[in-house]
Amino acid sequence: MEFLTFLMYFKFFIVAFLVCIVLDLLTARSSKKKSSSLDSFVVRAPIDFAILGGIAMAFFLGVFSICEDIGEIETYSPLFTWIVGGMFALCLLLMAAPIQGVWDIVVENDDITVIKGFLYRRHWKFSTICYAEAGRGGLKVYVQGRKRRAFFVDTMLPASQNFIKRMEKEGKPIVYQHKDQAEQIKE
């Protein structure tokens, strides 16, 4: 009986995230004009991530509700609790990725603000960027006075091309590990 209550709460979370997805889709049309600018843009996960997370969550809940009805799942098993918790955490993270403030790189003129998980904010200046290394799936950006990378820009995200063009415009070098990778990122 407790598992059915558990499912009811997570169905509520799915509806809440679907409402967020619809709101993001409605506001995406108005903010699309902003993304073509090289001076002011936001690198954010696409709405497809939230849709994929919603589908995974619905599939996951459906499988577990069917297994509960059949009686195949022992709901008080610690392993079951860890598996359910891990899957829900991954699905919720995927569903929340496109929401503003979850994972953003905001570029406004010379200022760069990196936001991770609503709480972690780090501010950088475009003028302090030394170079970027093009690696698997993105750019590792390094700034002056810091030996470790400052932040990572995923090149699969829509506005990441604006970031690459801005780096070229500012004359900041992008170090490519392989020549075929350079051609892939420029596309």
ZIBEL-V987359 format. One record per helix or strand. SS is the DSSP state (alpha for helix, beta for strand). FROM is the first residue (numbers start at 1). LEN is the number of residues. If there is no record, write none. Layout:
ss=SS from=FROM len=LEN
ss=SS from=FROM len=LEN
//
This chain:
ss=alpha from=2 len=30
ss=alpha from=33 len=4
ss=beta from=40 len=5
ss=alpha from=47 len=24
ss=alpha from=78 len=19
ss=beta from=103 len=6
ss=beta from=111 len=6
ss=beta from=120 len=6
ss=alpha from=126 len=3
ss=beta from=129 len=7
ss=beta from=138 len=6
ss=beta from=151 len=4
ss=alpha from=160 len=11
ss=beta from=173 len=4
ss=alpha from=179 len=8
//
